Amino acid sequence: MALFFIPYPFLGENLPEIYDVKSGILLGCIFFISQLACFFALEKGDASLVTPVMGAKSVFVAFFVVILDLTDKPPTGTWIATILTAIAVFLIGWPKRGGKPSYLAIFLGLTTAAGFGLTDAMVPGLSQKSEPLNVLFIMFATVGVNSFLLIPFIKGKLMNFSKPKDTWMLLSCIPMGIQAVLMSLSIGLHEVPAEANVFYACRGIWAIILTAWIGKRIGLKERDSSNIVFSRRLIGATLLIISIYFTL
């Protein structure tokens, strides 16, 4: 993600100042810690457990926007949309029958959602006081630099390339970088953190479509889930569409 933000300073009107550096480092550290919490949550639980908990992010964004008073407070429709979004993602990621919840994973998932929510709520207020593109560049540069701190904790060899999982991991970096850029532009330049996160939560719909399409090619077995699971996901996807209506 850090590599995708290299052009940002060249697109801004001014060179990065001390304020940009301080704000960017603060946001980058919060984002990095939140990302770590997400990885630990997935390690202690699994995607079907952590993903629904992450649906609370949209609620945390609206909550922090109001509490910190960093940008315009979201209207009533946005509040309704964020709550519907959280419910929708919960339904889409509901664990299969017989699964045992990991309370540590749930706690780490909520920590992740709160951390990302705090970051998105702070970005508009901090970036708009200076050159937004510079603040965003420093933010993700901080995330990239901090990532090197994880090298000593790697299990096995760092450069040991394993097919096909590492191939898919490298390919996934491209859409991850693109979505980070698009989210940063909508939140940092247009100051709509709560609304942007409601639209971003529609990734649940794409998750269902792509799982059915290429799931088995990358070793997933979710397509073999029961009709009840897919019914819950369909309801969740419908709620996401309704939540988008409320943001408009």
C-alpha positions as CSV (number, residue, x, y, z in Angstrom):
1,M,0.0,0.0,0.0
2,A,2.9,2.4,0.8
3,L,4.2,2.0,-2.7
4,F,0.9,3.2,-4.2
5,F,1.2,6.5,-2.4
6,I,4.6,7.5,-3.7
7,P,3.1,9.9,-6.3
8,Y,1.1,11.8,-3.7
9,P,3.8,14.4,-2.8
10,F,4.4,15.2,-6.4
11,L,0.6,15.9,-6.9
12,G,0.3,18.3,-4.0
13,E,0.7,22.0,-4.2
14,N,3.3,22.3,-1.4
15,L,6.1,20.2,0.0
16,P,5.4,18.2,3.3
17,E,5.7,20.4,6.4
18,I,6.2,19.5,10.1
19,Y,2.5,19.3,10.7
20,D,2.1,16.9,7.8
21,V,4.8,14.7,9.2
22,K,3.4,14.7,12.7
23,S,-0.2,14.1,11.6
24,G,0.8,11.4,9.1
25,I,3.0,9.5,11.6
26,L,0.1,9.5,14.1
27,L,-2.4,8.2,11.6
28,G,0.0,5.7,10.2
29,C,0.8,4.3,13.7
30,I,-2.8,3.9,14.6
31,F,-3.5,2.2,11.2
32,F,-0.5,-0.1,11.6
33,I,-1.5,-1.2,15.1
34,S,-5.1,-1.8,13.9
35,Q,-3.7,-4.0,11.1
36,L,-1.7,-6.0,13.6
37,A,-4.8,-6.5,15.7
38,C,-6.5,-7.8,12.6
39,F,-3.8,-10.3,11.9
40,F,-3.7,-11.5,15.5
41,A,-7.5,-11.8,15.4
42,L,-7.3,-14.0,12.3
43,E,-4.6,-16.1,14.0
44,K,-6.8,-16.7,17.1
45,G,-10.0,-17.2,15.2
46,D,-10.9,-17.4,11.5
47,A,-12.3,-15.2,8.7
48,S,-15.9,-16.2,9.3
49,L,-15.6,-15.1,12.9
50,V,-13.5,-11.9,12.5
51,T,-15.2,-10.5,9.4
52,P,-18.7,-10.0,11.0
53,V,-17.0,-8.3,14.0
54,M,-15.2,-6.0,11.6
55,G,-18.7,-4.8,10.4
56,A,-18.7,-2.6,13.5
57,K,-16.1,-0.4,11.9
58,S,-18.7,1.8,10.1
59,V,-20.4,2.4,13.5
60,F,-17.1,3.3,15.1
61,V,-16.4,5.8,12.4
62,A,-19.6,7.6,12.9
63,F,-19.1,7.4,16.7
64,F,-15.6,8.9,16.6
65,V,-16.6,11.6,14.1
66,V,-19.2,12.9,16.7
67,I,-17.0,12.4,19.8
68,L,-13.9,14.0,18.4
69,D,-15.8,16.7,16.4
70,L,-13.1,16.5,13.7
71,T,-15.4,17.0,10.8
72,D,-19.1,17.6,10.0
73,K,-21.3,15.3,12.0
74,P,-23.1,12.7,9.9
75,P,-26.8,13.1,9.4
76,T,-29.5,10.7,10.7
77,G,-29.5,8.8,7.5
78,T,-25.8,8.0,7.8
79,W,-26.3,6.7,11.4
80,I,-29.1,4.4,10.2
81,A,-26.8,3.3,7.3
82,T,-23.9,2.5,9.5
83,I,-26.0,0.4,11.9
84,L,-27.6,-1.5,8.9
85,T,-24.1,-2.0,7.5
86,A,-22.8,-3.6,10.8
87,I,-25.8,-5.9,10.8
88,A,-25.4,-6.8,7.2
89,V,-21.7,-7.7,7.5
90,F,-22.5,-9.8,10.6
91,L,-25.1,-11.8,8.6
92,I,-22.7,-12.2,5.7
93,G,-19.9,-13.5,7.9
94,W,-22.0,-15.5,10.4
95,P,-20.0,-18.7,11.4
96,K,-21.2,-22.1,10.3
97,R,-23.3,-24.2,12.6
98,G,-21.3,-25.9,15.3
99,G,-18.4,-23.5,15.3
100,K,-17.1,-22.3,18.7
101,P,-16.5,-18.6,19.1
102,S,-13.1,-17.3,20.3
103,Y,-13.7,-14.4,22.7
104,L,-10.1,-13.3,22.3
105,A,-10.5,-13.2,18.5
106,I,-13.8,-11.2,19.0
107,F,-12.0,-8.7,21.3
108,L,-9.1,-8.3,18.8
109,G,-11.7,-7.9,15.9
110,L,-13.4,-5.1,17.8
111,T,-10.1,-3.5,18.6
112,T,-9.3,-3.6,14.8
113,A,-12.7,-2.1,13.9
114,A,-12.2,0.6,16.5
115,G,-8.7,1.4,15.4
116,F,-9.6,1.6,11.7
117,G,-12.7,3.6,12.6
118,L,-10.6,6.1,14.6
119,T,-8.2,6.5,11.8
120,D,-10.9,7.2,9.2
121,A,-12.6,9.6,11.6
122,M,-9.3,11.5,12.1
123,V,-8.1,11.7,8.5
124,P,-10.5,14.4,7.2
125,G,-9.9,16.8,10.2
126,L,-6.1,16.4,10.2
127,S,-5.5,16.4,6.5
128,Q,-7.7,19.4,5.7
129,K,-5.6,21.6,8.0
130,S,-2.7,21.3,5.6
131,E,-2.1,19.6,2.2
132,P,-4.2,16.4,2.3
133,L,-2.0,14.5,-0.2
134,N,1.1,15.1,2.0
135,V,-0.6,13.8,5.1
136,L,-1.8,10.7,3.4
137,F,1.6,10.0,1.9
138,I,3.3,10.3,5.3
139,M,0.6,8.1,6.8
140,F,1.1,5.2,4.5
141,A,4.8,5.7,4.4
142,T,4.7,5.2,8.1
143,V,2.7,2.0,7.7
144,G,5.3,0.8,5.2
145,V,8.3,1.6,7.4
146,N,6.7,0.0,10.5
147,S,6.1,-3.2,8.5
148,F,9.8,-3.8,8.5
149,L,9.6,-4.2,12.3
150,L,7.7,-7.5,11.7
151,I,10.6,-9.2,9.9
152,P,12.2,-10.6,13.1
153,F,8.8,-12.4,13.9
154,I,8.5,-14.2,10.6
155,K,8.3,-18.0,10.9
156,G,10.6,-19.6,8.3
157,K,12.6,-17.9,5.6
158,L,11.6,-14.4,4.5
159,M,12.3,-14.8,0.8
160,N,11.0,-18.4,0.5
161,F,8.5,-18.2,-2.3
162,S,5.7,-20.9,-2.1
163,K,3.2,-21.5,-4.9
164,P,0.3,-21.0,-5.2
165,K,-0.4,-19.1,-1.9
166,D,2.4,-16.5,-2.3
167,T,1.3,-15.9,-5.9
168,W,-2.2,-15.0,-4.8
169,M,-0.8,-13.0,-1.9
170,L,1.3,-10.9,-4.3
171,L,-1.6,-10.4,-6.7
172,S,-3.9,-9.3,-3.9
173,C,-1.5,-6.5,-3.1
174,I,-2.6,-4.7,-6.3
175,P,-6.3,-4.3,-5.5
176,M,-5.4,-3.7,-1.9
177,G,-3.2,-0.7,-2.9
178,I,-5.9,0.6,-5.3
179,Q,-8.6,0.4,-2.7
180,A,-6.4,2.2,-0.2
181,V,-5.8,5.1,-2.7
182,L,-9.6,5.4,-3.5
183,M,-10.6,5.3,0.2
184,S,-8.0,7.9,1.1
185,L,-9.2,10.2,-1.7
186,S,-12.9,9.9,-0.6
187,I,-12.1,10.4,3.1
188,G,-9.1,12.8,3.0
189,L,-10.3,15.1,0.2
190,H,-14.1,14.9,0.3
191,E,-14.5,14.4,4.1
192,V,-17.1,11.6,4.0
193,P,-15.6,9.0,6.3
194,A,-18.8,7.5,7.6
195,E,-20.5,7.4,4.1
196,A,-17.4,6.0,2.4
197,N,-17.2,3.1,4.9
198,V,-20.9,2.2,4.2
199,F,-20.1,1.9,0.5
200,Y,-16.8,0.1,1.3
201,A,-18.8,-2.5,3.3
202,C,-20.4,-3.6,0.1
203,R,-17.2,-5.7,-0.3
204,G,-19.5,-8.3,1.3
205,I,-21.5,-8.5,-1.9
206,W,-18.3,-8.9,-4.0
207,A,-17.0,-11.5,-1.5
208,I,-20.1,-13.7,-2.2
209,I,-19.8,-13.3,-6.0
210,L,-16.1,-13.8,-6.2
211,T,-16.2,-16.8,-3.8
212,A,-18.7,-18.5,-6.1
213,W,-16.7,-17.6,-9.1
214,I,-13.0,-18.3,-8.3
215,G,-13.3,-19.7,-4.8
216,K,-12.3,-23.3,-5.6
217,R,-9.4,-22.1,-7.8
218,I,-7.7,-20.6,-4.8
219,G,-8.6,-23.4,-2.4
220,L,-11.7,-22.1,-0.8
221,K,-14.6,-24.4,0.1
222,E,-17.2,-21.8,1.1
223,R,-19.3,-22.5,-2.0
224,D,-20.2,-25.8,-0.5
225,S,-21.8,-24.1,2.5
226,S,-25.5,-24.8,3.2
227,N,-28.4,-22.9,1.8
228,I,-29.0,-21.3,5.2
229,V,-25.6,-19.7,5.1
230,F,-26.1,-18.3,1.6
231,S,-29.6,-17.1,2.6
232,R,-28.1,-15.1,5.5
233,R,-25.5,-13.6,3.1
234,L,-28.3,-12.7,0.7
235,I,-30.2,-10.9,3.4
236,G,-27.0,-9.1,4.5
237,A,-26.3,-8.0,0.9
238,T,-29.8,-6.6,0.7
239,L,-29.3,-4.6,3.9
240,L,-26.1,-3.2,2.3
241,I,-28.1,-1.9,-0.6
242,I,-30.6,-0.3,1.7
243,S,-27.8,1.3,3.8
244,I,-26.5,2.9,0.6
245,Y,-29.9,4.4,0.0
246,F,-29.8,6.0,3.4
247,T,-26.4,7.6,2.8
248,L,-27.9,9.3,-0.3
